[in-house]
Amino acid sequence: MHELTLAEIARGLADKSFSSEELTGALLARVKQIDPQINSFISVTEELALGQARAADARRAAGENGALLGAPIAHKDLFCTLGVRTSCGSKMLDNFKAPYDATVVAKLAEAGMVTLGKTNMDEFAMGSANESSHYGAVKNPWNLEHVPGGSSGGSAAAVAARLLPATTGTDTGGSIRQPAALTNLTGLKPTYGRVSRWGMIAYASSLDQGGPLARTAEDCALLLQGMAGFDAKDSTSIDEPVPDYSAALNGSLQGLRIGLPKEYFGAGLDPRIAELVQASVKELEKLGAVVKEISLPNMQHAIPAYYVIAPAEASSNLSRFDGVRFGYRCEEPKDLTDLYKRSRGEGFGTEVQRRIMVGTYALSAGYYDAYYVKAQQIRRLIKNDFMAAFTEVDLILGPTTPNPAWKLGAKSSDPVAAYLEDVYTITANLAGLPGLSMPAGFVDGLPVGVQLLAPYFQEGRLLNVAHRYQQVTDWHTRAPNGF
Amino acid sequence: MALERSDVEKIAHLARLGLNEGELPRITDALNSILGLVDQMQAVDTNGIEPLAHPLEASQRLRPDQVTESNQRDAYQAIAPSTESGLYLVPKVIE
């Protein structure tokens, strides 16, 4: 039963091959049996899940038949979940039981999804390897000595290990697409403002966006349908109609103009990955796409700009963790300043402290223009590059990552080395564009992803191209040995 | 311009982060390494470029000034480290 995709589960529940309660019980047993090998869950919500499953079965018996009704999900542990620990991968929130549901959690629960648990992640979503979690590193099911990527590393590893068909993640600089690439999944970062950020613990508010991870584009379409939409509670949510993503899957690719940015194929890219990306381009050409080279000349400036904007916003967002209203408080503070300093010094891990420090410095008196304003100007240059490119092409394609998954610990002593792994994904966050990573082959037994980028609100086009590609290739169906 | 240990201590104070003395050299090195990366920005010509704060350049929505939320103080204080009579408790601020 654990091999089923969301689409197959929807059919199985609809034709009464199994009930949600049976499915949920089987998957919970599998999580307990398998997860200790990969550490992808922080919390398993067995009681909640079985209650939701029985309720879904009752709704179906009463005549309801939504595609997500009774299907399993697990949420990255930064989506607030009522009454459930929502840790953000941090000691700071180890004792935090959220007093409300995030909009994404509430919407999927209303659609009848069954929450199996909360998935492991880099602390406060800061990382590309899922090694900064207070709850320990997540292991890549394709090779247990390698990282699964991050920061949605638990969400990716859980689906890759066939613990469940789909999970939610968030993407601030690549945190859905990069782990999807490194674990052979399809992962989608929607347009900024497409999915509500309400109840999603903030890292960098102008970049953060929630989205689905699954094995197929078809499943990502089903899940995005449940997640997307305007939310008055999120002040940056965009009031734009949500199209039928599943209906868009089968559209023809005849004449689709795909741009290959030459900057994505330069120094630093593993040549074996370059070959696999070119092979995926050939497949899309066979389906009717037309390919041309384009240029995104400011791409190289994205990482420096991101490491100002994201830490600056993080230093502001994370000031709420002060040991007063919720979260960790140090023992026997001698005064209020001591309470703040020790609660934050003891509650936050190393990478989070680094980014708070960088952000505090960048925003401090005398440096604001040189860092924050400069980074926002570069942000516009990057957006302008994309706007120019999208006058010539309908879609941009390139590698998701420059290298396959690295070994656990290989980059943990040098933060900048890990930052550089996000070179291809960060631009979409700075520009607010939707991006998708899909499986495109293997290097040394480790998965490789191809990234597709589209104009604002063209998630349907991304899913369409990925789905058509998945109809003529079978990379996405490969499962890691032992799972 | 590399940060010195004293700069790092000042930034940590601004951020209200209590760092162990022993960690300071390592944090100073890491911050200098990150700022080295960030300083690559300075080579970019951004003269006359308007800063971009919101990718879609949307402005903050306003809503009517009406009460829409109910009082949930008990639920919110149930997860606080220390409360009494509806108040959050902190160490004595005024002697």
Interface residues (C-beta under 8 A of the other chain):
Chain A: N95 F96 K97 P99 T191 Y192 G193 S206 A232 S235 T236 I238 N298 H301 I303 P304 A305 Y307 V308 S315 S319 D322 G323 V324 R325 F326 G327 R329 P333 K334 D335 L336 T337 D338 L339 Y340 K341 R342 R344 G345 E346 F348 Q353 R354 I356 M357 V358 T360 Y361 A362 S364 A370 Y371 V373 K374 A375 Q376 Q377 I378 R379 R380 L381 K383 D414 P415 V416 Y419 L430 A431 G432 L433 Y456
Chain B: L3 D7 V8 I11 A12 L14 A15 R16 L17 G18 L19 N20 I27 A30 L31 S33 I34 L35 G36 L37 V38 D39 Q40 M41 Q42 V44 T46 I49 E50 P51 L52 A53 H54 P55 L56 A58 Q60 R61 R63 Q72 A75 Y76 A78 I79 A80 P81 S82 Y88 V90 P91 K92 V93
